[in-house]
């Protein structure tokens, strides 16, 4: 009672006596001398301006005068005022909008079972508000806004000559000595090819070198992820306790890219992380609210730009539907946002299903152009032999030099 006062103006509102409303507000302000004033809902005060005909113009003029008189009183007392109301897009010419210094427009976008709250700064007098729609959530902790990532979040940190180890023996050699610090790496492959294993070893390598890491998972719970990581050469649980590692689980079906970035950036700044893993882009796209999936490529571009501006090295995994060689690198068509691309595929060699890997892109850096086999063992991924003596690897059925696979039977002269 000593800090917050509630005044019920329903009686004056029903009587549509604006002078009585203003008198009560002025009297209360003089008595309590508040720093903030909230009118909830301001819409009820002007409810009587809806009728059409001659009375409509008079009522609107009366409301306009009331708004101006109220604004003059409040600003002369240097009180910050919040006027809340329920308006639709066709009421943008309401008198209250003309005297407001700032206008925040809230909306609720519903698509099937997904509901996303959005906020737009329509007007901020004397300032340049950030354009676009910003998502927000209301939880038991209150209201939290996730500002929209601008197209150019900031200048990207200068590329360093330092190389980061991948944690996979033999892969660093293929990448010319490791991953250039600050790069964005995309690791693509079909289900079961070991994308998460490679990403986990990348994290473990950083932790062994006393770096801090952040992992955003979308396809499994953190407990399951940590259980898989027990095969790594470092105790992930102990690193989490020491705030050297942060595992973020983001899987609601109404997620926004700005919300995900906020979670990651908070973890990066708290831990001082140098490595970030997003596992996977496929799960990330599904976790987004339908309203954001339409602009997935643009959203990912803004996300990557914001992360690289901090100087961290990012590894993203992405699943491809085509399990054998010859298919496209990614299903999301977002390879343009990456600096390096590592492709995993299945091939048949001597009647066995083998996993092969190739580095198909490294921006500004020399790298191996050969395919190499690899295996997933109890200790993690291990690179195998170079397959330079094979031809046709991209067909999925390669042949060794001078040895060609049997050809299918053909019809000749009417006989098989």
N, C-alpha and C positions, 0 to 999 in steps of 0.2 A: 504493500500500500504506500510506502514512503517513496518508492522509485517509479512505479507505474500506476497511472490513474485511468480508469475506464469511465467514459461518459456515454449514456444511452440517449441518442437523439431521435429515437424512432417516433416519438410523439410529434416533434416538430416536423419530421420528415413526412409523416402521414398527413399532417395539416397543410403541407406544402408552403409553410411560412418561412421563407428564406431569411427574412430579417431576424426571426426568432432563433434560427439556427446560428446565424452569424453572431448574435448577441451572446448566446451561450458559449460559443467557442472563444470569443474575446474575453469573456468573464473568466473562463477556466484558465486561459493562458496567463492572464494577469495574476491569478491566484497562485498557480502552480509554478509558473516560470520554467516551462520544460525546454529541453534542448531539441527534442524531436516531437513531431505531431503526426499521427496517422489517422486518416479518415477511411473507415472500412464499413460500408462501401460508399464511395463518393457517388456512385451511379444512382443510389436511392434518393439522393438529394435532388437530382435533376430528372427524376422519373416522370414528372408532370409535363415535360416538354414534348412528349410523344404525340398528343392529339393534333389532328390536322385542322386547317381552317384559319380563321382570323386569330383565334386564341394561341395558335402555335407560335406565330411570330412574336407576340407579346411575351409568352412564356420563355422563349429562347433569349430574348433581350434581357429579361429579368434574371435568368440564370447567368448570362454573360456578365452582367453587372455584379452579381453576387460573387462570381469567381474572381473578378478583378479586385473587388473590395477585400476578399479573403486573402488574396495574394499580397496585396499591399500591407495588410496587417501583419501577416506572417513574416514577410521579408524585413519589415521595419523592426521586428523583434529578433531578427537573425535566428529564426527557428528553421530547422530542416524539416520539410513536410513531405509525407508520403501519402499520396491520394490513390487509393485502390479502386478499381472499377471493372465491371464486366462489359466489354465493348467488342463489337465485331468489326471487320475490316471496312465496312461501309460507313463507319462512324468516325473516320479519321479527322473530320472537321468539327468535332465536339469542342465547345468553348474552353474546356479545361485544358485541352492540348496546346492552346495558344499561350497560356501563361506558364506552363510547365517548363522548367529549365532542362529536365531530362525526361525522356519517355522510354520505358522498358516494356516491350510487348511480349507477353508469355503465350505459348500455345502448346497444345498436346496433339501430336501426330499419332494416329492409330492406324495400324496396318495388320489386319487379322488379330493375332494374339500379342502383337508387339505394340507397345505404347512408349513414345519418346517425348519427353518434355523439352521444349526449345525456347530460347530467349533471344530477342533481337533489340539492340540499342538503336531505336528509331531516331532519337534526338538527344544530344548532349551539348548543351549550350557552351560555346567557347572552346570546345575540344573536338578532336577527330576520333569518333568511336571506331572500334574494330568492326568492319562490315561482316555481314553474313549471319547465319543462325548458329547460336551456341547452345549446346545441350546442357541440361542440368538435371540433378537428381534431388529428391526429397527423401531423406532417411531419418532414422532416429537421432542422428547427429545434427540434423538441420538440412539446410539447402546448400548444395555445392554446384558451382558453375564450372564447366569445362570449356574455356575459350577456344574458338575455332582456330586451327592451325593456319596461319596465313600461307599464301602460295610461296613466298620467300621468307621463311622463318628467320633467316639470318645467313650471313656469309659462312660458307663451309670452311671448317678448319683446314689449314694448310696440310697437304699430304706429307706425311713423315717418311723418311727413308727407313725407319725401323720396321722390321718384320716380326709378326707374331706367329708363334708355333701353333700348328693345328692340333697337336697331340696325337696325330695318326702317323706312325712311322712310315716314311716314304712319300707321304703326300706333300710335305714341305719342299722336297726336291722337285716335284712336278710343278710347284708354284713358284719356282725361282728363288726359294729360300724362305717361303712362308707367306702369310697374308700381310700386305702392306698395312700398317697401322692407319686406322680411320676409314678403311674401305668398307663397302657393303657387299657381302658375299651371299650368293644364292646357291643353295644346294638342292638339286632337284632329283627326283627318282620315284619309281613306283612303290607301292606298298611292300614293306618287308625288305627294302634295299639297304636299310641302315642309316637313314637320314638323321634320326634322333640320336643314334649311337655316335655318329661323327660329330654332331653338335655338342653332345655331352662331353666328348673327349676334348673338344675345343674349349669348353668351360673348365674342365679339369686341368688342362694345361695352363690356363691363366691362373687358376687358384694355386697351382704348384709354384708358380713364379710370383706369388704373393700379390697378384692382381685381384681386383674385385669384379664380380660379374653379376649380371641380371638376366634371368631367364623368364620369358613370358610363354606359358603353355596354354594351349587351347583344346587339345585332344585327350588329355588325361588329367586326373587330379594331381596336385603336388605330391601327395603321399605315394602314388604310383610312380611318378617321375623319380622321386628320391630312391624308391626301392630298386628301380632299374639302374640308377647311378651308383649303387653299392659296388658294382664291378669296377668302377673307376679307381684310379690310384690315389684318390684323396677323399676324405670324409666330408661329403656335402653337408650333412647335418651339423657337424662341428663348425663348418664355415658359415652356415646360416646363423648359428648361435653367436658367432664372432662378428656378425654383420659384414662378412666378406662376400656373402652370396645372398641374393634375393630371388625367390621363385614366386612369380606372380601367376595366379590362376584367373583367367578372364574367359568365361564361357556363357554369359547371359545372352539371350537371343535378341536383346535390344541395346547392344553395345554400340558406342560411337567411336570413331577413330580418335577423336580428341580425348575421350575418356581414357582410352588405352594409353595414349601418349602421356597423359597426365600421370597415370600410375607408373609408367616406366621411368619418366623423368624424375619423379619423386624418389624412386628407388636408386636411380643413377646418382643423383645429387647426395642422397643420404650415405651411400656406400662409397662414392667416388669411383664407380665402375668404369672400366676401360673396355669391357666386352659385353655385348648384348646379344642374346639369342631369341628369335621369334620362331616358335615351333608349334604350328606351322601356319603359312599363309592361307592354306586351304581351310584350316579350322578358324582362322581369324575372319575370313570372309563369311563363313557360316554364322559366326557369333555376332556379326554386325546386324543391326536392325535393318529390315528391308529398305527403309528410306535411304540408308547409306550404302547398300550393296550396289545400287545403280552407279554410283560414282566411286567404285572401289579403286580403280586405277589412279584416279586423281587423289583420292584419300591416301593411298599408299605413297604416292609421290610426295605429298605434304608431310607424311609421317617420317619417311626416310630423310627428307631435307631437314626436319627438326632435330632428328637424332644425330646426323652427321655434323650438324652445326656445333654439337657439344664435343666433337672429336672422338667419340667412341667408335669401336669397330663392331659392325653389325653382321651377324650371320642369320639368314632366314632360310627355312626349309619349305619346300613346296612339292606337293605330290602331282605326278603325271599319271594319267589313266593308262596310256600305252606302256606296257611293261617292257617291251623289247625295243631294241635300238631302231632308229629311223624316224621316231615320232618327234613332236615338237618338244622344246626344252621345258616349257612350263605351260600350265593350263590357264594361268591368269594373264598372260601377255604383258608382263610387267618387267621383263628382263632389262628394259631400258633404264630402270632406276638403279641398277646394280653396277658395281665395278668389276666383280669377278663372278664367274658362273662355273660350278662343278656339276657335271651330269653323271648320274648313276643309271645303269641299265642292266637287264638280263640278256645273256646270249647262250646259245647252245654250243658247247665245245666237246667233241668226242662223246656225244650222247649224254653229257651232263649239263645241268643248268648252272651257269656261272655268273657271278656278279662282276661287272667291269665299270671302270670310272675313267673320265676324261675331263681335263680342264679346257673348256671351250672359249673362255674369255678372261683376260686380265688386263684391265685398262692401264696403259702406260708401263707394262712390265712384261718381260720375257717369261715364257712358261713352256712346259712340255706339251707337245701336240699328240703324243701317243696314248693309246689305251693301256690301262693296267688292270689286271684282275685284283680282287681283294676278297677277304674272308671276314666274317663276323664270328669271333671266338668268345670264349668266356671272359677274356681280358679286354675285349673290345675289337675294333676294326684293325685289320692288319693288311697292308698292301702286299700284293703278290707279284707275279712275273709280268714283265713287259710283253705286250702282245703284238709287237711290231712285225713279227713274222707271219701274222695272220692277215688275211684280206677279207673284206666284206663284213667287218664287225657290225657296221651300221645296219646290215640286213637282219641281224639276229642269229644268223647261221654262218659264221666265218669259216674260212678254209685256210689251212696252212700252206706255205709256199710249195708249189708242185703237187699238192694233194687237194683234190676238189671233191666236194660232197657228191654223192650219187644223184643223178638227174632222174626226174620222174619219167615213167614209161610214156612213149608217144605212139600214136597210131601211124603205121607205115604200110602202104600197099594193102590196106584193109585188114591188117593183122596187128595186134599189140606188140 
